[in-house]
Amino acid sequence: MDISYGVLLYGIVFLSFLVLFYIIQAYRKREKTYYIGAGLGTSFIFVIVLLLLNQKFFSLILFIITGLLSIVALPTIMEAQRREATKQLQKASSSAPLKGRDLLTYVGWLKLARRWSIWKTVTVYTLFTLTGATVVLYVLSIYGIASAGAIVGCIIPIAILTPIIFHHVISKALEETEPN
């Protein structure tokens, strides 16, 4: 399957915005871990540029290296997410009612975890994430951008990693903010 030029350019634009977002977040929140995300995004931009230059071998090598670096950086990123969740929960009033926009931050999910349980919250969060990813990938498949194999290849890691990472982040944040 030949990847279209437009899709690759879209990838560069999307990743550029993501890198810029991470750099702004790193500056605003004084959290250096966001620079890791910016670096990984930049590396993926180079992967796409190499594809555009028809350098598939070097693109594959850089893709594998970036994937391995992502795995190595995962504990650091999870720790930063835990700190962010803890800060958000400490600033929020736990007695305030849950609002829909709270679910865009850790505050809403942490409130749900306190009311329901961590595992129920992780299940709902994972289902939301999988639904969103499936919809995006389905739309991409309609336009011929993503194949069935690509969809399965994206959904399986999301289904495995999302509950593990999210459970770790919210359980640690709740432990730190619970009154003794």
C-alpha positions in Angstrom: 0.0 0.0 0.0 1.4 3.4 -1.0 0.9 6.1 1.6 -0.5 9.3 -0.1 1.5 12.5 0.0 -1.5 14.4 1.5 -1.7 12.0 4.5 2.0 12.4 5.2 1.7 16.2 5.0 -1.3 16.0 7.4 0.8 13.9 9.7 3.6 16.6 9.7 1.1 19.4 10.4 -0.6 17.4 13.2 2.6 16.4 14.9 4.0 20.0 14.6 1.0 21.3 16.5 1.4 18.6 19.0 5.1 19.4 19.5 4.3 23.1 19.8 1.6 22.2 22.4 4.1 20.2 24.5 6.7 23.0 24.4 4.1 25.5 25.5 2.9 23.1 28.3 6.5 22.6 29.4 7.0 26.3 29.7 3.7 27.1 31.4 3.7 24.3 33.9 7.5 24.2 34.4 7.4 20.5 33.7 10.4 19.3 31.8 8.8 16.0 31.0 6.7 17.7 28.3 9.9 18.2 26.4 10.2 14.4 26.1 6.9 14.3 24.3 8.0 17.2 22.1 11.2 15.3 21.2 9.3 12.1 20.4 6.9 14.1 18.2 9.8 15.7 16.4 11.3 12.3 15.8 8.1 11.1 14.3 8.1 14.2 12.1 11.5 13.1 10.8 10.1 9.6 10.2 7.5 11.2 7.9 10.0 13.4 6.2 12.2 10.4 5.5 9.1 8.7 4.0 8.5 11.7 1.8 12.1 11.5 0.6 11.5 7.8 -0.2 13.9 6.6 2.4 11.8 3.8 3.7 14.7 1.9 5.4 16.0 4.9 7.4 12.4 5.8 8.2 11.7 2.3 9.6 15.0 2.4 11.6 14.1 5.8 13.1 10.5 4.7 13.7 11.8 1.6 15.7 14.3 3.8 17.7 11.6 6.3 18.5 9.2 3.6 19.6 11.9 2.1 21.9 12.6 5.6 23.3 8.9 6.0 23.9 8.9 2.8 25.9 11.9 3.9 27.9 10.3 7.3 28.6 7.0 5.8 29.7 7.8 5.7 33.5 8.9 9.3 33.4 5.8 10.4 31.5 3.5 8.4 33.9 5.2 10.1 36.9 4.6 13.5 35.4 0.9 12.6 34.7 0.6 11.5 38.4 2.0 14.9 39.6 -0.4 16.7 37.2 -3.4 14.7 38.5 -2.4 15.3 42.1 -2.1 19.1 41.5 -5.4 19.2 39.8 -7.1 17.2 42.5 -5.7 19.4 45.3 -6.9 22.5 43.6 -10.4 21.2 42.9 -13.2 21.0 45.5 -14.0 17.3 46.0 -17.5 18.2 47.2 -18.3 20.1 44.0 -20.7 18.3 41.6 -19.2 16.5 38.7 -19.4 18.5 35.5 -19.0 17.2 31.9 -15.9 19.3 31.3 -14.3 17.8 34.4 -13.9 14.7 32.4 -11.4 16.6 30.1 -9.1 16.7 33.1 -8.0 14.3 35.8 -10.3 16.0 38.3 -13.5 14.5 36.9 -12.0 11.0 36.6 -10.6 11.2 40.1 -14.0 12.3 41.4 -15.5 9.3 39.7 -12.8 7.0 41.1 -13.7 8.3 44.6 -17.4 7.7 44.1 -17.4 4.4 42.2 -14.1 2.7 42.4 -10.8 2.9 40.6 -11.5 -0.2 38.5 -14.9 1.0 37.3 -13.4 4.4 36.5 -10.6 2.8 34.6 -13.0 0.7 32.6 -15.2 3.6 31.6 -12.1 5.7 30.7 -10.7 2.9 28.6 -14.0 2.5 26.8 -14.1 6.2 26.1 -10.6 6.1 24.8 -11.2 3.0 22.7 -14.4 4.5 21.3 -12.7 7.7 20.3 -9.8 5.9 18.7 -12.1 3.6 16.9 -14.2 6.4 15.5 -11.1 8.3 14.3 -9.6 5.2 12.7 -12.9 4.2 11.1 -13.2 7.7 9.5 -9.6 7.3 8.3 -10.5 3.9 6.8 -13.5 5.4 4.9 -11.0 7.8 3.2 -8.7 4.9 2.5 -6.0 6.2 4.9 -6.2 3.3 7.4 -6.5 -0.3 6.7 -8.1 -3.0 8.8 -4.7 -4.1 9.9 -3.7 -0.6 10.9 -6.9 -0.2 12.9 -6.3 -3.5 14.8 -2.6 -2.5 15.2 -3.6 0.7 16.9 -6.6 -0.5 19.0 -4.8 -3.5 20.6 -2.0 -1.3 22.2 -4.5 1.3 23.3 -6.7 -1.5 24.9 -3.7 -2.9 26.7 -1.8 0.3 27.7 -4.6 2.7 28.6 -6.0 0.8 31.6 -2.5 0.1 33.0 -1.3 3.7 32.7 -4.5 5.3 33.8 -4.9 3.0 36.8 -1.3 3.7 37.9 -1.8 7.5 37.6 -5.1 7.8 39.4 -4.4 5.3 42.1 -1.2 7.1 43.0 -2.9 10.5 42.8 -5.7 9.3 45.1 -3.2 7.9 47.6 -1.4 11.2 47.8 -4.5 13.3 48.2 -6.5 11.1 50.6 -6.6 12.5 54.1 -4.8 10.2 56.6 
